[in-house]
């Protein structure tokens, strides 16, 4: 009975989220949702074409991995899921969706961010969707391929995965947050704009705003900071974007630092928010940061955290991992603290 009630609550949340889509997105999103909600069936194996080493993603039964990880598939979207061992699932649990950057795997991203350790201590579930190398040889999310529709298709596949995981586990639909690094940050922002009703918070670490590029050539220009600021993708009237946390390094030579302030300003403009007084923050010997909040009538719309000396790497990440800098302030803890503040408003 409890599972049926959770499913009903989550279904209602889905309906509210779908209302925020444009007509074209509704058609693509509805197809993905139906596929995700359809009961799983055995998949007949097909012989691979001759003289090829590429294999199509296939359904994989949940396999227990070290440190509480399980691996699964929603449609064609592979993912890893971390549920803290011993965590009771009788009540709605918070969910944090983590989108890796280029040349990263879900395991490497989890190791770099150490988000699973925070989840085990704080009691929330972490979902790591993984990009298919057949979709992008570098493992990048195709956030910029909006002209061809590839970006929207990938965003809807991730969206459907979130819905499926939400129904299979005791996820509270009112407490879902989203975070990503680099290409993962850009895809996170695209998801937040396409499905604003599903997320309470979104964190972009070294990413680029939606609408800044629509092709590979445009993405390269945007990464270099040469693009012209474009409006965010259209939202239905009366729809609010989820609160945004932007983390950007001043020494980033892959994604120009100006992209951080650009996305924060675009978010603020859409929500009619104004910047407050910037404040300096530094903990111990870690890189110093300048933090600026954008608010509209007392409501936090966006926070920009500009970290001096940080390159294209996860701030405060594990030293043993690529794209990870332990000298920066702990981005993982910042993201969870930011999400918690937004979750607290649900009960208020």
C-alpha positions, 0 to 999 in steps of 0.5 A: 500500500505504501509503495502504491501511495508513493507511486501516486505522489510521484505520478502527480509530480510528473504531471506537474513537471510535464506541464512546463514543457513546450509542445515539441518537448512534450512529444519527446518527453511523453515518449520517454516517460511511457518507455520508462514507466512500462513494466520491464520485459525480457529483452531478446538477444540479437546477433551483433553485426559481423566485423564490429566491436560496438555493442548496443546497450542492453538491459542489465539486472541490478548488480551489487557493486562495492560501496553500495553502488548498483548498476541499471538501465532505463530504456537505453540509458545506463546509470549507477545508483548509490543507496546508503547501506542500511538506509530505511526506505519507508519514507520519501528520500531526497535524490541528487542526480550527478552528471559527469564531465567529458572523459569521465565514467560514473565511477570516476565521477563518484570517486572524484566528488566523494558524493557517496560518502556525503550521501551515506552520512546525510541519508540521501540517494545519488543517481549517476546517469552515464553517457554512451560512448556510441553517442559521443566518443569522448563521453560528453553529453551533447548539450549543444546539439539542440539544432539536431534535437540530440540535446533534447533527446539526451535530456529526455532520456535522463528525465525518464531515468529519474522518473523510473528510479523515483518510482522504484525507490522511496524518492520524495518528488519534492526533494530532487536536485541536479548537479554536473561538471563541465558538459554535465553541468550544461546538460543539467542546466538544459534539464532544469529549463526543460523540466523546471517543476521536477527539480528544487535546485541545480548546480553547475560546476564549470558549465555553459548556459542553455541557449549559448550554443546549438552546434559543435562550432557554437559550443567551442566558441561558447567555451572560449567565452566568445559567444553572445549571451542568448535568452534561456529556452522558453518557459511557460508563463508563471513557471519558475526556474529551480534555484541555481548554484554556479561554481566556476574557477578563475583559472579555467582554460577549458570553459572561460570563467565569464561563462559562470557570471553569464549563466547566473545573470541569465537565470537572474534576468529570467526571474527578475532577480538582482545581485546582492553584495559580493562576499569573500569566503576562504576556509583554511589554506583552500582557494579563496572564493567570491560569492554573490547571491541573486534574489527576487523579493527575498527568494534566492534565485541564483548563487555565483561562487567564483573560485580564484585559482581553480582550473577545470576541475571539481573543487575540493575533489579527490587528488587521485582523480582527473579533473579534480583539485583538492585545493579548492573549497569542497564543491560537493558539500556546497552543493548538498548544503545548497540543495538542503536549503531548497528542500527545507522550503518544501516543508515550510 
